[in-house]
Amino acid sequence: MIDDKTQLLRYGKRLRKARIAKGLTQLELADKANISVNHYAQIERGEKNPSVTTLANIVDVLDLTPNDILKK
């Protein structure tokens, strides 16, 4: 069984990889997703669990689906 922290770290790594592949900084992504850069950075580091709305905004900016990030 994988604990919540491990999952959050995994999701954060996927987000970081996708963000870098799109050539975006954390600030640029956060601005486009209408969230603070601090909040986004915490999500990417696996420290915060984003709401469904926040995740939808982030994956929209990255041209992904939530499943691309949340898959096991």
C-alpha positions as CSV (number, residue, x, y, z in Angstrom):
1,M,0.0,0.0,0.0
2,I,1.3,3.5,-0.9
3,D,0.8,6.2,1.6
4,D,-0.6,9.6,0.8
5,K,2.8,11.4,1.1
6,T,4.3,9.0,-1.5
7,Q,1.4,9.6,-3.8
8,L,1.7,13.4,-3.5
9,L,5.5,13.2,-4.2
10,R,4.8,11.1,-7.3
11,Y,2.1,13.5,-8.5
12,G,4.5,16.5,-7.9
13,K,7.3,14.9,-9.9
14,R,4.9,14.3,-12.8
15,L,3.8,17.9,-12.7
16,R,7.3,19.2,-12.5
17,K,8.4,17.0,-15.5
18,A,5.4,18.2,-17.5
19,R,6.0,21.9,-16.6
20,I,9.6,21.7,-17.6
21,A,8.7,19.9,-20.9
22,K,6.4,22.8,-21.7
23,G,9.2,25.3,-20.9
24,L,7.3,27.0,-18.1
25,T,8.6,28.3,-14.8
26,Q,6.6,27.7,-11.7
27,L,5.6,31.4,-11.7
28,E,4.4,31.2,-15.3
29,L,2.4,28.0,-14.6
30,A,0.9,29.4,-11.4
31,D,-0.1,32.6,-13.2
32,K,-1.8,30.7,-16.0
33,A,-3.6,28.4,-13.5
34,N,-4.7,31.3,-11.3
35,I,-3.0,30.1,-8.2
36,S,-0.1,31.5,-6.2
37,V,3.4,30.4,-7.0
38,N,3.9,29.3,-3.4
39,H,0.9,27.1,-3.5
40,Y,2.0,25.6,-6.8
41,A,5.5,25.0,-5.5
42,Q,4.1,23.2,-2.5
43,I,2.0,20.9,-4.8
44,E,5.0,20.2,-6.9
45,R,7.1,19.3,-3.8
46,G,4.4,17.0,-2.6
47,E,3.6,19.1,0.4
48,K,0.0,20.1,-0.6
49,N,-2.9,18.1,-2.1
50,P,-4.6,20.3,-4.7
51,S,-8.3,20.7,-4.9
52,V,-10.1,19.2,-7.9
53,T,-10.5,22.7,-9.4
54,T,-6.8,23.6,-8.8
55,L,-5.7,20.3,-10.4
56,A,-8.0,20.9,-13.4
57,N,-6.5,24.4,-13.9
58,I,-3.0,23.1,-13.7
59,V,-3.5,20.2,-16.1
60,D,-5.3,22.5,-18.5
61,V,-2.3,24.8,-18.7
62,L,-0.1,21.7,-19.3
63,D,-2.4,20.3,-22.0
64,L,-2.9,17.1,-19.9
65,T,-5.7,15.3,-18.3
66,P,-6.0,14.6,-14.5
67,N,-5.4,11.0,-15.3
68,D,-2.0,11.8,-16.8
69,I,-1.0,13.0,-13.4
70,L,-3.0,10.7,-11.1
71,K,-2.3,7.3,-12.8
72,K,-0.6,4.7,-10.7
